[in-house]
């Protein structure tokens, strides 16, 4: 671990290069630069998740830890070059005082050349990520509505300001549910006439899942709240019966399809690093996420029956 206090971004970049040369391992094989824009409270979990994700995606992780306050503008950095432990690099930059408002000026000299840039806000994401001084440099922008107190308003804001490359970890959490429901509907279950999603209170993932189903199936979709963690149950009413996927304990789910015996499937809630690693596997626009955001508006504000 290399520690630099009251330093500059170009000196941090030079220290990384010197350490790489000393170790005899130049920064080759890096697939991207991940910018983690966070605060002191969230930085530990976020950087730990990014470091774990780097095992799958060798990358340079730049933590931009904003410490707003009245103290003098100052940059402190801690640098860890993976070496034998992996190809990744971790640079934790603490931006004190006025410098916290200019994270872009710190990040730009540290970006890997000729590789994609991904920006991730574990919490406190801007309302318009692509218009942010960091987000404007990124091909992919990852937010997490799960951390927003007013998550329904945030989902509306995400739709209003959507730009290709935007995505959200609240959406990533729905991937296993979407896969299993899509596979269930590949069976001869008849026509779906109604959707019911039961989800823990204040959980945007369940709302996004309902929005996706509404857009795919174009049927009335409702949301109710349950006491179990995360998404509790999805019930699809069909002309041949009910397709049901329920998870009462947050780990194991029960799948019921008309005309078939019920089955038990593993459906654990995933860690932050697993969610992040999934999003880093693709850098193209997530059009399905956009459709889910549109569907959320239909679920929350259904058109009156004629």
C-alpha positions in Angstrom: 0.0 0.0 0.0 1.4 3.4 -1.1 0.1 6.4 0.8 0.4 10.0 -0.6 -0.9 12.9 1.5 -1.6 16.4 0.2 -0.7 15.4 -3.3 -1.8 15.9 -6.9 -3.4 13.6 -9.5 -0.3 13.5 -11.7 1.8 12.4 -8.8 -0.6 9.6 -8.0 -0.4 8.5 -11.7 3.4 8.6 -11.5 3.4 6.6 -8.3 1.3 3.9 -9.9 3.6 3.6 -12.9 6.7 3.5 -10.7 5.2 0.7 -8.6 4.2 -1.3 -11.8 7.7 -1.0 -13.1 9.2 -2.0 -9.7 7.0 -5.1 -9.7 7.8 -5.9 -13.3 4.1 -6.0 -14.2 3.0 -3.2 -16.5 -0.7 -2.4 -16.7 -1.6 -4.8 -19.4 -4.7 -6.9 -19.6 -6.8 -4.2 -17.9 -10.3 -4.2 -19.4 -11.7 -0.9 -18.0 -11.5 1.9 -15.5 -14.1 1.9 -12.8 -14.8 5.2 -11.1 -16.5 4.8 -7.7 -18.0 8.1 -6.6 -18.8 7.8 -2.9 -18.6 9.3 0.5 -16.7 8.2 3.6 -19.7 6.3 5.0 -20.1 4.1 1.9 -16.6 3.8 0.7 -15.5 0.7 2.6 -18.3 -1.6 1.3 -18.1 -0.1 -2.2 -14.4 -0.4 -2.7 -14.4 -3.9 -1.2 -17.1 -4.9 -3.8 -15.2 -3.3 -6.6 -12.0 -5.1 -5.6 -13.8 -8.5 -5.5 -15.4 -7.7 -9.0 -11.9 -7.1 -10.3 -11.1 -10.8 -9.9 -13.5 -11.3 -12.8 -12.8 -8.0 -14.6 -9.1 -6.9 -14.3 -9.5 -3.2 -14.0 -8.3 0.0 -12.4 -10.6 1.0 -9.6 -10.5 4.7 -8.7 -12.4 5.5 -5.5 -13.4 9.2 -5.4 -14.3 9.7 -1.8 -15.8 13.1 -1.4 -15.3 14.8 2.0 -17.2 18.1 1.7 -16.5 20.6 4.5 -14.8 23.8 5.4 -11.3 22.2 5.5 -8.6 23.2 3.1 -8.8 21.6 -0.4 -6.5 18.6 -0.3 -6.0 15.3 -2.1 -4.9 12.2 -0.1 -4.5 8.9 -1.9 -3.8 5.3 -1.1 -2.6 3.0 -3.9 -2.7 -0.8 -4.1 -1.3 -2.6 -7.1 -2.5 -6.2 -7.3 0.7 -7.9 -8.4 0.5 -11.6 -7.6 -2.9 -11.2 -6.0 -4.5 -10.1 -9.3 -4.3 -7.7 -12.2 -6.4 -5.0 -10.6 -5.4 -1.7 -9.1 -7.2 0.2 -6.4 -6.7 3.9 -5.9 -8.6 5.5 -3.0 -8.6 9.2 -3.4 -10.0 11.3 -0.6 -11.1 14.8 -1.9 -11.2 17.3 1.0 -13.0 20.6 1.1 -13.5 22.5 -2.2 -11.7 19.7 -4.2 -14.7 17.4 -3.5 -16.6 19.5 -6.0 -14.1 18.9 -8.8 -13.7 15.1 -8.8 -13.4 15.1 -12.5 -10.1 17.0 -12.5 -8.7 14.3 -10.2 -10.1 11.3 -12.1 -9.1 12.2 -15.7 -5.3 11.9 -15.3 -5.8 8.5 -13.7 -7.9 6.9 -16.4 -6.4 4.0 -18.3 -5.8 4.9 -21.9 -7.8 3.3 -24.7 -10.1 1.4 -22.3 -13.8 1.9 -21.4 -14.8 4.0 -18.4 -17.6 2.9 -16.0 -18.9 5.3 -13.3 -20.6 3.8 -10.3 -22.5 5.8 -7.5 -23.2 3.3 -4.6 -25.4 6.0 -3.1 -26.3 9.6 -3.7 -26.3 9.4 -7.5 -26.9 12.6 -9.5 -30.4 13.0 -11.0 -28.8 13.2 -14.5 -25.7 10.8 -14.5 -24.6 11.6 -18.0 -24.6 15.3 -17.3 -22.4 14.9 -14.2 -18.8 15.9 -14.4 -17.8 12.3 -13.9 -20.6 10.5 -15.7 -19.9 12.5 -18.9 -16.6 10.6 -19.3 -18.2 7.1 -18.8 -19.6 4.7 -21.4 -21.6 3.0 -18.6 -23.2 4.7 -15.6 -24.4 2.6 -12.7 -26.7 3.9 -10.0 -28.5 2.2 -7.1 -32.0 3.3 -6.5 -32.1 0.8 -3.6 -30.2 3.4 -1.5 -32.6 6.3 -2.3 -35.1 7.2 0.4 -37.6 8.5 -2.2 -37.1 5.6 -4.6 -40.4 6.0 -6.6 -39.4 9.6 -7.4 -35.9 8.4 -8.3 -37.3 5.9 -10.8 -39.3 8.7 -12.5 -36.2 10.8 -12.6 -34.1 8.0 -14.0 -36.6 7.7 -16.9 -36.8 11.4 -17.5 -33.0 11.7 -17.7 -32.2 8.3 -19.3 -29.3 8.1 -21.6 -27.9 5.0 -23.4 -25.4 3.5 -21.0 -27.4 4.1 -17.8 -28.4 1.2 -15.6 -29.2 0.6 -11.9 -28.3 -2.2 -9.5 -31.9 -2.3 -8.3 -32.6 -3.6 -11.9 -29.6 -6.0 -11.8 -31.1 -7.6 -8.7 -34.1 -8.8 -10.8 -32.0 -10.8 -13.3 -32.6 -14.3 -11.7 -36.3 -13.6 -11.4 -36.6 -12.5 -15.0 -34.7 -15.6 -16.2 -36.9 -18.0 -14.3 -40.2 -16.3 -15.2 -39.2 -16.2 -18.9 -38.4 -19.9 -18.8 -41.7 -20.6 -17.1 -43.6 -18.7 -19.8 -41.9 -20.8 -22.5 -44.1 -23.7 -21.3 -47.7 -24.0 -22.6 -49.3 -22.1 -19.8 -51.9 -20.2 -21.9 -52.3 -16.4 -22.2 -51.4 -14.2 -19.3 -54.2 -12.0 -18.1 -52.9 -10.4 -14.9 -49.7 -9.9 -13.0 -49.3 -9.6 -9.2 -45.9 -8.8 -7.7 -45.5 -9.1 -3.9 -42.4 -7.3 -2.6 -40.9 -6.0 0.7 -41.8 -2.4 1.4 -39.5 0.3 -0.1 -37.9 -2.1 -2.6 -37.4 -0.6 -6.1 -36.3 -4.0 -7.5 -39.9 -5.3 -7.2 -41.3 -2.2 -8.8 -38.8 -2.5 -11.8 -39.7 -6.2 -12.1 -43.4 -5.3 -12.3 -42.6 -2.6 -14.8 -40.7 -5.1 -17.0 -43.6 -7.6 -16.8 -46.1 -4.9 -17.7 -44.2 -3.9 -20.8 -43.6 -7.5 -21.9 -47.2 -8.8 -21.3 -49.3 -5.6 -21.7 -51.7 -6.7 -18.9 -52.9 -5.2 -15.7 -50.1 -5.3 -13.2 -50.3 -4.6 -9.4 -47.9 -4.5 -6.5 -48.5 -5.4 -2.9 -46.2 -5.4 0.1 -45.0 -8.4 2.0 -42.9 -8.9 5.2 -40.2 -11.2 3.7 -36.9 -9.8 2.4 -36.7 -8.5 -1.2 -39.1 -9.8 -3.8 -41.5 -12.2 -2.2 -43.6 -13.6 -5.0 -44.7 -13.1 -8.6 -48.0 -14.6 -9.7 -49.1 -14.6 -13.3 -52.7 -15.4 -13.9 -53.2 -17.3 -17.1 -56.0 -18.9 -19.0 -54.7 -22.3 -17.8 -54.1 -21.4 -14.2 -51.5 -19.5 -12.2 -47.8 -19.4 -12.8 -46.2 -18.7 -9.4 -42.6 -18.0 -8.3 -42.3 -17.4 -4.6 -39.3 -16.9 -2.3 -40.3 -16.7 1.4 -36.8 -16.8 2.9 -34.6 -14.8 0.5 -32.7 -18.0 -0.5 -34.9 -20.7 -2.0 -37.8 -20.3 -4.3 -40.8 -22.4 -5.3 -41.9 -22.5 -8.9 -45.4 -23.6 -9.8 -46.6 -24.0 -13.4 -50.1 -25.3 -14.4 -50.0 -29.0 -15.4 -46.5 -29.6 -13.9 -45.2 -30.6 -10.5 -44.0 -27.8 -8.3 -40.2 -27.4 -8.1 -37.7 -25.9 -5.7 -35.0 -23.7 -7.2 -32.1 -21.8 -5.6 -32.7 -18.0 -5.8 -30.4 -16.4 -3.2 -30.0 -12.7 -2.7 -26.7 -11.7 -4.3 -23.9 -9.7 -2.8 -22.9 -6.2 -4.0 -19.8 -7.5 -5.7 -21.8 -10.1 -7.7 -24.2 -7.4 -8.8 -21.4 -5.2 -9.9 -19.6 -8.0 -11.7 -22.7 -8.7 -13.7 -23.1 -5.1 -14.8 -19.4 -5.0 -15.9 -19.9 -7.9 -18.3 -21.7 -5.6 -20.7 -21.0 -2.1 -21.8 -23.7 -1.7 -24.5 -26.9 0.2 -23.8 -29.5 -1.7 -21.6 -32.6 -1.1 -23.6 -34.6 -3.5 -21.5 -33.9 -1.4 -18.4 -35.4 1.6 -20.3 -38.5 -0.5 -21.1 -38.8 -1.4 -17.4 -38.6 2.2 -16.3 -41.4 3.0 -18.8 -43.4 0.1 -17.4 -43.1 1.4 -13.9 -45.0 4.5 -14.9 -47.9 2.3 -16.3 -47.9 0.3 -13.1 -47.9 3.3 -10.7 -50.3 5.3 -12.9 -52.5 2.9 -14.7 -54.9 4.2 -17.4 -58.5 4.2 -16.2 -60.7 1.4 -17.5 -62.9 2.4 -20.4 
